[in-house]
Amino acid sequence: MAAHHPTSGQTRIWLLLALAVVGLGVLGVFLAGPPPPERVLILASPLEDQGRDLGPGMEALLADCMEVLAGATVIHAPAFPSREMLDRLPASTRLLRFRGSRQGTDLALTLEWNTVSRTLMDQPWNTDTTLSQPPRQVLEQLIERWPLILRDQHLDRLVPASPERFWTMLDGLTIQDDPTAVAHLEASQALADAEPGCATVWAMLGDHLYRSLWVKPEQSGIGLNSRTHRAFEKAVRLVPGFPRATFLWSMMLTDTGNQNVALQVLRDGIQLRPGSADLYLGVAYAGRTSGLLDLARRALARRLRLLGPMARPSSWFTETTYLYLGDLKRFEDDLTQTDANPSDARLLFYQGYLSLIQGDPGKALGLMHSGSRSGLTPAPFRDLCRAYQAYLEGRPEDGLAGLRELDQIRGKLHIPDGEWTFKEAEVYSLLGDADSGVDCATRSFVQGFSCAAWYEGSPCLARVRKHPRWPTLQRNILERQAVLAGSFPSSAFGL
């Protein structure tokens, strides 16, 4: 029997059907969007170096590697999650813990991996160990074998070339307080000079310079030509979208009144690293201080979706987006979730402030009194608590005297932080000095704080809103906010 040959018409039909199937597949992928980032919960772990624990430094470095090389969402946990928490986490979430030690200039390191589902079934951890070798070689071997898909090849820009300088970097990455960071500045700068191609080193230097803004600002400067700005810029130039550097850079820019630039670098970073939760925290900070409250709200919601039930308020600042939105319950919940610290004047201030605007001056006084104790930090919030305490106790002259002294101290430090200056304007208003209040509110605007909703809605600023200079200030705030809203729609950040 002769073989059947399809006609040209049949061939065209089959070809069209095949193209339709392919087209539907492509459309499905497009509609589904990119796959969600892999989540890694990294547990606080030890790394011994001659009697010192450099575990926090290694944790920061491994998080950088996972975010940059694999696009992962990294979640940090100070202790192993409870069974109840594990039940709430996505089953595919990977758990990571490590242990290691320094041997000469070499590193011996073990990584242990598991998933939430395997952990709940009491399945053993997968262990990956390297013998003592130069640190970069150890990390290269471990990263080649880890259970994450590599999307980037920038490891050589994340780890110093010199084994000795690797340990200097790890020591610097372990620092988590402002005074120690300032004391380490000379060593950090020397390391950056010796390892100019290592983005992690530049990010560390930027971190230490940023922290010095609050302790010794003459070391770092505040402008776009400052040492701090250049350090973060160098890190992001070496590794585009480097999440930790981008986040810290954006906070420094926001604190110094450069929200426009902060939102630009965050937008660029999110396009490259959409799985990094901290970038959305940066968007919320720059957004709320610019009056872009819907953008800030969306960014916080994205951060929450990425981190899931392990999400916690930032340790860098109090999240006032919900306050400015008028969602006092959500703001109160955030304050409650913040790790309790009896010496944290910032937390006590915000708890007292919230009680005051909720109509409970007695509770507010107790909290402001607690936040006023000598030795509490941060010192500016302690002094702010004292001004509010004087207001609540009916001692306006004492409050104004202390507030003017605080204003002089902050002026000498040259730290703009317009959002903080706004708090001074509020308490000047409460204490009856509307002239100083409107001066402070204007300075807050000049320093970058342009959240019209809170200028217009803060119950503490009522006297300032009756001042003859208020309409001009209000118009300027609204104009700037409108410009930024037009430049940075939520869609620019994938929100």
TARA-V832463 format. One record per run of one state. SS is the DSSP state (helix for helix, strand for strand, loop for the rest). FROM is the first residue (numbers start at 1). TO is the last residue. Records with the same first field share a line. If there is no record, write none. Layout:
SS->FROM-TO / FROM-TO
This chain:
loop->1-7 / 33-38 / 44-46 / 50-51 / 54-54 / 71-72 / 78-82 / 89-93 / 104-105 / 121-125 / 146-154 / 158-162 / 175-177 / 184-184 / 195-198 / 213-216 / 220-226 / 239-242 / 256-258 / 273-276 / 290-292 / 311-320 / 325-327 / 338-343 / 358-360 / 372-376 / 378-378 / 393-395 / 414-417 / 431-433 / 447-451 / 458-458 / 462-463 / 467-469 / 488-489 / 494-495
helix->8-32 / 55-70 / 83-88 / 116-120 / 135-145 / 155-157 / 163-174 / 178-183 / 185-194 / 199-212 / 217-219 / 227-238 / 243-255 / 259-272 / 277-289 / 293-310 / 321-324 / 328-337 / 345-357 / 361-371 / 379-392 / 396-413 / 418-430 / 434-446 / 452-457 / 459-461 / 464-466 / 470-487 / 490-493
strand->39-43 / 47-49 / 52-53 / 73-77 / 94-103 / 106-115 / 126-134 / 344-344 / 377-377
